[in-house]
Amino acid sequence: MQIKIMKSAIFSFALLFFSITVSAEEKLTGGTLQAYWRAEWNAEATINTPELNFRYFPAEGSSYGKYIIDIIFKGSEEEKIAFIKKIFANIPSNFLDYHEWYVNQQGTVNVKSRGVYVM
């Protein structure tokens, strides 16, 4: 009987823990969202096909202050560019014309899930 109660308690705790983890969302304010072109070279390193990516630099004093947060944007390059045109205030012509450099926009990011990796 004691084992049955213990299993029930462990299951209840696990359910509560996973429910909180899945539904948790953090709001990071005052940082800088950056869209940038990352170089993607072919195997011979002769052709560069830049890939549009996003990252967030948290504000100083934030609990994430020493980290750079990669933002996973699920969408086509056209959708990413439309998002940039809508959100970013200052976009130099070379950013879109030549697929180079980066653009910054201060703002808030809602983090739904986190992952850690080392490059």
C-alpha positions as CSV (number, residue, x, y, z in Angstrom):
1,M,0.0,0.0,0.0
2,Q,2.9,2.4,0.8
3,I,4.4,1.7,-2.7
4,K,1.1,2.6,-4.3
5,I,0.9,5.9,-2.5
6,M,4.5,6.7,-3.3
7,K,3.9,5.9,-7.0
8,S,0.8,8.1,-7.0
9,A,2.8,11.0,-5.3
10,I,5.6,10.7,-7.8
11,F,3.2,10.7,-10.8
12,S,1.4,13.7,-9.4
13,F,4.7,15.6,-8.9
14,A,5.9,14.7,-12.4
15,L,2.7,15.8,-13.9
16,L,2.8,19.1,-12.1
17,F,6.5,19.6,-13.0
18,F,6.0,18.9,-16.7
19,S,2.8,21.1,-16.8
20,I,4.7,24.0,-15.4
21,T,7.7,23.5,-17.7
22,V,5.5,23.3,-20.8
23,S,3.4,26.3,-20.0
24,A,6.1,28.5,-18.7
25,E,6.9,31.7,-20.7
26,E,9.4,34.4,-19.9
27,K,9.2,38.0,-21.1
28,L,12.6,39.6,-21.7
29,T,12.4,43.4,-22.1
30,G,14.9,46.2,-23.0
31,G,17.2,44.0,-25.0
32,T,18.1,44.1,-28.7
33,L,16.7,41.8,-31.4
34,Q,19.1,41.3,-34.3
35,A,18.5,39.9,-37.8
36,Y,21.8,38.9,-39.5
37,W,23.1,37.0,-42.5
38,R,25.1,33.9,-41.5
39,A,27.6,32.7,-44.1
40,E,26.9,29.2,-45.4
41,W,29.7,27.9,-47.6
42,N,29.6,24.8,-49.9
43,A,32.0,21.9,-49.3
44,E,34.7,23.5,-51.5
45,A,34.3,26.8,-49.8
46,T,33.8,28.6,-53.1
47,I,30.1,29.6,-53.0
48,N,28.5,31.4,-50.1
49,T,24.7,31.2,-49.7
50,P,23.9,33.5,-46.7
51,E,21.1,32.3,-44.3
52,L,18.9,34.8,-42.5
53,N,18.9,34.3,-38.7
54,F,17.8,36.1,-35.6
55,R,19.3,36.4,-32.1
56,Y,18.4,38.5,-29.0
57,F,20.9,40.3,-26.8
58,P,19.3,40.7,-23.3
59,A,19.5,44.0,-21.5
60,E,22.3,44.6,-19.0
61,G,21.2,43.5,-15.5
62,S,18.9,40.8,-16.9
63,S,19.2,37.3,-15.6
64,Y,20.2,36.4,-19.2
65,G,22.6,39.4,-19.5
66,K,25.7,37.3,-20.3
67,Y,24.0,35.1,-22.9
68,I,23.1,35.6,-26.6
69,I,19.7,33.9,-27.4
70,D,19.3,32.4,-30.8
71,I,15.8,32.8,-32.1
72,I,14.3,29.9,-34.1
73,F,12.1,31.5,-36.8
74,K,10.1,28.8,-38.5
75,G,9.3,30.2,-41.9
76,S,10.6,30.9,-45.4
77,E,13.2,33.6,-46.2
78,E,10.3,35.7,-47.7
79,E,8.4,35.5,-44.4
80,K,11.5,36.4,-42.4
81,I,12.1,39.4,-44.7
82,A,8.4,40.5,-44.3
83,F,8.8,40.3,-40.5
84,I,12.0,42.4,-40.6
85,K,10.3,45.1,-42.8
86,K,7.4,45.2,-40.3
87,I,9.4,45.2,-37.0
88,F,12.7,46.9,-37.7
89,A,12.8,50.7,-38.0
90,N,16.1,51.2,-39.9
91,I,17.1,48.7,-42.6
92,P,20.1,49.7,-44.8
93,S,19.6,48.8,-48.5
94,N,22.7,46.6,-48.5
95,F,21.2,44.3,-45.9
96,L,18.4,43.1,-48.3
97,D,20.1,43.8,-51.6
98,Y,23.4,42.0,-50.9
99,H,22.5,39.7,-48.0
100,E,25.2,41.1,-45.7
101,W,25.5,42.7,-42.3
102,Y,22.8,42.9,-39.6
103,V,20.0,45.1,-38.4
104,N,19.1,45.8,-34.7
105,Q,15.8,46.7,-33.0
106,Q,15.3,47.2,-29.3
107,G,12.3,45.5,-27.9
108,T,10.7,42.7,-25.9
109,V,10.9,38.9,-26.6
110,N,8.6,36.2,-25.2
111,V,10.6,33.0,-24.6
112,K,8.3,29.9,-24.8
113,S,11.0,27.3,-24.5
114,R,14.8,27.2,-24.0
115,G,17.5,25.0,-25.1
116,V,21.2,25.0,-24.4
117,Y,23.9,24.1,-26.8
118,V,27.7,24.6,-27.2
119,M,29.3,25.4,-30.5
